[in-house]
């Protein structure tokens, strides 16, 4: 009896995690971290949303602080956002809060975003009452784990899960890596924690990002994301598919004698590649990692892809593939460069970089001036034992700095 048909050779490459809307999605500009008079912002929610619309945001969230003496997550708060949703049917309004994460007593924050509707509102109100850490007598990290478990339980019947994003990770940290173990533990509890703000807000402040501690921003980005081999890459190297291509406004006020925040969408941009123009579509994109972020409107439609023999199409940011060990793959950065930037000035991108993370190290493996046309960089790589993770960034040099940059989320390549 012949052996043909008894065993089949595995394909040279195949998807491990595949985003179903790749090639059929829509680009949505999002700002999901801003404040109003319901906490420590100075503007009415309606004005914040109007300015976000003015600056092209498709997806908007007011995320006021959940300190117990503030009015976020109250009936009045949700009535205001519901009215804005009715008044702005051409925009996607997510409900959200900014949570004081235990056990930091208000030093660590995270955005909690839910789809609109009574179940999400009920969950946010109860979440504030149960799990906000500011002013508690006893600060235990277990309360944060309990919060994530509770939220995951509440959303079991929802059409799409909520999203938790760790805000401005290094603002008050002695070292940008200080949160590594905590994030790993929280991720083991729940993957509702999808990522962190690779770039914080307050980009108009006298001290950028209001990062007045020992870890200043690097070209406007948190060192956790901008320093190769730092927190983001450490998480990726440990197998966590964690998203850091996030740049929100953290808008509080725009006054010249204060923080001088940019309005939502005015300077910082996060572009979601979503399955549809809905709240569920936006949340699904945030879970999947199919988005990028930039400053100054320097790029549009950034696509990091990886092609390998056997794949039906190239993998995109947020996806994961497996290939034969020592196989060759081709990483490509494609983008559109607008003629004008956020200030109406002539625009350009001077440099794009490909960053690779494997079991030994993280490093920049390719640096180029954009090739011209839509393809900015194309690089062939040999996949090492244990595989690698790729992410990308680019920059426009600014005389006397800081540069204007963009970042993509990663693609994971496993080897077998």
Residue pairs with C-beta under 8 A, 6 or more apart in sequence:
10 416
11 310
12 308
12 309
12 310
12 323
12 324
12 327
13 308
13 309
13 310
13 311
13 321
13 322
13 323
13 324
13 327
13 329
14 310
14 311
14 321
14 322
15 311
15 315
15 319
15 320
15 321
16 320
16 321
16 322
16 412
16 414
17 241
17 318
17 319
17 320
17 412
18 319
19 288
19 290
19 316
19 318
19 319
20 275
21 273
21 274
21 275
21 276
21 290
22 273
22 290
22 313
22 316
22 319
23 313
24 275
25 273
25 274
25 275
25 285
25 290
26 273
26 274
26 275
26 276
26 277
26 281
27 271
27 272
27 273
27 274
27 300
27 301
28 58
28 59
28 92
28 271
28 272
28 273
28 274
28 277
28 281
28 282
28 285
29 56
29 57
29 58
29 59
29 265
29 269
29 270
29 271
29 272
30 57
30 58
30 59
30 60
30 270
30 271
30 272
30 282
30 291
31 52
31 57
31 59
31 60
31 61
31 248
31 249
31 251
31 264
31 265
31 268
31 269
31 270
32 59
32 60
32 61
32 63
32 94
32 96
32 111
32 113
32 165
32 248
32 270
33 61
33 63
33 98
33 111
33 165
33 167
33 197
33 201
33 248
33 249
33 250
33 251
34 41
34 48
34 52
34 60
34 61
34 62
34 63
34 248
34 249
34 250
34 251
34 264
35 41
35 48
35 62
35 63
35 64
35 65
35 98
35 250
35 251
35 252
36 43
36 44
36 45
36 48
36 62
36 64
36 80
37 43
37 44
37 45
38 45
38 62
38 64
38 70
38 71
38 72
38 74
38 76
38 77
38 80
39 64
39 65
39 67
39 70
39 71
39 72
39 98
40 64
40 65
40 70
40 252
41 48
41 64
41 251
41 252
41 253
42 252
42 253
42 255
43 251
43 253
45 62
45 80
45 81
45 84
46 80
46 84
46 87
48 60
48 62
48 251
48 263
48 264
49 60
49 62
49 84
49 88
49 91
49 93
51 263
51 264
51 265
51 266
52 60
52 91
52 263
52 264
52 265
53 60
53 88
53 91
54 263
54 265
55 263
55 264
55 265
55 266
56 265
57 91
57 264
57 265
58 91
58 92
58 277
59 91
59 92
59 94
59 272
59 279
59 282
60 91
60 92
60 93
60 94
60 264
61 93
61 94
61 95
61 96
61 111
61 113
62 81
62 96
63 72
63 96
63 97
63 98
63 111
63 112
63 113
64 70
64 71
64 72
64 73
64 77
64 97
64 98
65 72
65 97
65 98
65 100
65 109
66 72
66 73
66 97
66 98
66 99
66 100
66 127
66 128
66 132
66 134
67 100
67 106
67 132
67 134
67 135
68 128
68 132
68 134
68 135
71 77
72 97
72 98
72 128
73 97
73 124
73 125
73 127
73 128
74 125
78 95
78 121
78 124
78 125
81 93
81 95
81 116
82 116
84 93
85 93
85 116
92 277
92 278
92 279
92 281
92 282
93 116
93 279
94 113
94 114
94 115
94 116
94 279
94 282
94 283
95 113
95 114
95 115
95 116
95 120
95 121
95 124
96 111
96 112
96 113
96 114
96 124
97 111
97 112
97 124
97 127
97 128
98 109
98 110
98 111
98 112
98 167
99 109
99 110
99 111
99 112
99 127
99 128
99 131
99 132
99 147
99 164
100 106
100 108
100 109
100 132
100 133
100 134
101 108
101 109
101 110
101 133
101 144
101 166
102 131
102 133
102 136
102 139
102 140
102 141
102 142
102 143
102 144
102 147
103 133
103 139
103 140
103 141
103 143
103 144
104 133
104 139
105 133
105 134
105 135
105 136
105 139
106 133
106 134
106 135
107 172
108 166
108 172
108 179
109 166
109 167
109 168
110 164
110 165
110 166
110 167
110 193
111 163
111 164
111 165
111 167
111 248
112 124
112 127
112 151
112 162
112 163
112 164
113 162
113 163
113 164
113 165
113 283
113 286
114 120
114 121
114 123
114 124
114 155
114 162
115 158
115 159
115 160
115 162
115 279
115 280
115 283
116 279
119 154
119 155
119 157
119 158
120 158
120 162
123 151
123 154
123 155
123 162
127 147
127 150
127 151
130 147
130 150
131 143
131 144
131 146
131 147
131 150
133 139
133 143
133 144
136 143
141 182
141 185
144 186
145 185
145 186
145 189
148 164
148 186
148 189
148 190
148 192
148 193
149 189
149 190
151 162
151 164
151 190
151 192
152 161
152 190
152 192
155 161
155 162
159 280
160 279
160 280
160 283
160 284
160 287
161 192
161 283
161 287
162 192
162 283
163 192
163 194
163 283
163 286
163 287
164 190
164 192
164 193
164 194
165 193
165 194
165 195
165 196
165 197
165 246
165 286
166 179
166 183
166 193
166 195
166 196
166 197
167 196
167 197
167 200
167 250
168 197
168 200
168 201
168 209
168 211
168 222
168 250
169 176
169 179
169 196
169 197
169 222
169 224
169 231
170 176
170 178
170 179
170 211
170 213
170 215
170 222
170 223
170 224
170 231
171 200
171 209
171 210
171 211
171 213
172 213
173 179
173 213
173 214
173 215
174 213
174 214
174 215
175 214
175 215
176 215
176 222
176 223
176 224
176 227
176 230
176 231
177 224
177 230
177 231
177 234
179 224
179 231
180 231
180 234
180 235
183 193
183 196
183 231
183 235
183 240
183 242
184 235
184 238
184 240
186 193
187 193
187 240
187 242
194 242
194 243
194 286
194 287
194 289
195 242
195 243
195 244
195 245
195 246
195 286
195 289
196 222
196 224
196 225
196 231
196 232
196 242
196 243
196 244
196 246
197 222
197 244
197 246
197 247
197 248
198 221
198 222
198 224
198 225
198 226
198 232
198 244
198 245
198 246
198 247
198 293
198 407
199 209
199 217
199 220
199 221
199 222
199 225
199 246
199 247
199 268
199 293
199 295
199 407
200 209
200 210
200 211
200 217
200 222
200 250
201 209
201 248
201 249
201 250
201 251
201 261
201 262
201 268
202 208
202 209
202 210
202 250
202 252
202 259
202 261
203 209
203 220
203 249
203 261
203 262
203 267
203 268
203 295
204 254
204 259
204 260
204 261
204 262
204 267
205 259
205 260
205 261
206 260
207 216
208 216
208 217
208 220
208 402
209 217
209 220
209 222
210 259
211 217
211 222
215 222
215 223
216 223
217 223
217 226
217 402
218 226
218 227
218 402
219 226
219 395
219 401
219 402
219 403
219 404
219 405
220 295
220 402
220 403
220 404
220 405
221 405
221 407
223 230
223 231
224 230
224 231
224 232
224 244
225 231
225 232
225 244
225 407
226 405
228 355
228 362
228 363
228 364
229 361
229 362
229 363
232 242
232 244
232 391
233 355
233 357
233 362
233 389
235 242
236 242
236 357
236 389
236 391
236 410
236 412
237 357
237 358
237 359
237 362
237 389
241 289
241 318
241 320
241 410
241 412
243 286
243 289
243 291
243 318
243 409
244 407
244 409
245 270
245 291
245 292
245 293
245 317
245 391
245 407
245 408
245 409
246 270
246 291
246 293
247 268
247 269
247 270
247 293
247 294
247 295
248 264
248 268
248 270
249 261
249 262
249 263
249 264
249 265
249 266
249 267
249 268
250 261
251 261
251 262
251 263
251 264
252 258
252 259
252 261
253 259
253 261
254 260
254 261
254 262
254 263
262 268
266 342
267 295
267 296
267 297
267 342
268 293
268 294
268 295
269 293
269 294
269 295
269 297
270 291
270 292
270 293
271 291
271 292
271 293
271 294
271 300
271 301
271 302
272 282
272 285
272 286
272 290
272 291
273 285
273 290
273 291
273 316
274 281
274 282
274 284
274 285
274 290
275 281
275 284
275 285
285 291
288 318
289 317
289 318
289 409
289 410
290 316
290 317
290 318
290 409
291 317
291 318
291 409
292 299
292 302
292 304
292 317
292 406
292 407
292 408
292 409
293 406
293 407
294 302
294 404
294 405
294 406
294 407
295 404
295 405
295 406
296 341
296 342
296 343
296 396
296 404
297 338
297 340
297 341
297 342
297 347
298 337
298 338
298 341
298 347
298 348
298 349
298 394
298 396
298 404
298 406
299 335
299 336
299 337
299 338
299 349
299 394
299 406
300 335
300 336
300 337
300 338
301 334
301 335
301 336
302 333
302 334
302 335
302 392
302 394
302 406
302 408
303 316
303 317
303 332
303 333
303 334
303 335
304 316
304 317
304 331
304 332
304 333
304 390
304 391
304 392
304 408
304 409
304 411
305 314
305 315
305 316
305 331
305 332
305 334
305 411
306 314
306 315
306 321
306 329
306 330
306 331
306 332
306 390
306 411
306 413
307 314
307 315
307 329
307 330
307 332
308 315
308 321
308 323
308 327
308 328
308 329
308 330
308 413
309 327
309 328
310 323
311 321
314 332
315 321
315 411
316 411
317 391
317 408
317 409
317 410
317 411
318 409
318 410
318 411
319 411
319 412
320 411
320 412
320 413
320 414
321 411
321 412
321 413
321 414
322 387
322 413
322 414
322 415
322 416
323 329
323 383
323 387
323 413
323 414
323 415
323 416
324 383
324 415
324 416
325 383
325 384
325 385
325 415
325 416
326 382
326 383
326 384
326 415
327 382
327 383
327 415
328 380
328 381
328 382
328 383
329 380
329 381
329 383
329 413
330 378
330 379
330 380
330 381
331 354
331 366
331 377
331 378
331 379
331 380
331 381
331 390
331 392
331 411
332 375
332 377
332 378
332 379
333 352
333 354
333 375
333 376
333 377
333 378
333 392
333 394
333 408
334 374
334 375
334 376
335 349
335 352
335 370
335 374
335 376
335 394
335 406
336 374
337 347
337 348
337 349
337 370
338 347
339 346
339 347
340 346
340 347
341 347
341 396
341 404
347 396
348 396
349 370
349 376
349 394
349 395
349 396
350 369
350 395
350 396
350 397
351 367
351 368
351 369
351 370
351 394
351 395
351 397
352 367
352 368
352 369
352 370
352 376
352 377
352 392
352 393
352 394
353 364
353 366
353 367
353 368
353 392
353 393
353 394
354 364
354 365
354 366
354 367
354 377
354 379
354 390
354 392
355 362
355 363
355 364
355 365
355 390
355 391
355 392
355 393
356 362
356 363
356 364
356 365
356 381
356 388
356 389
356 390
357 388
357 389
357 390
357 391
357 410
358 384
358 386
358 387
358 388
358 389
359 384
359 385
359 386
365 379
365 381
366 377
366 379
368 376
368 377
370 376
370 377
370 394
371 377
371 378
376 394
377 392
381 388
381 390
383 413
383 415
384 415
385 415
386 415
387 412
387 413
387 414
387 415
388 413
389 410
389 411
389 412
389 413
390 410
390 411
390 413
391 407
391 408
391 409
391 410
391 411
392 407
392 408
393 405
393 406
393 407
393 408
394 405
394 406
395 403
395 404
395 405
395 406
396 403
396 404
396 405
397 403
398 404
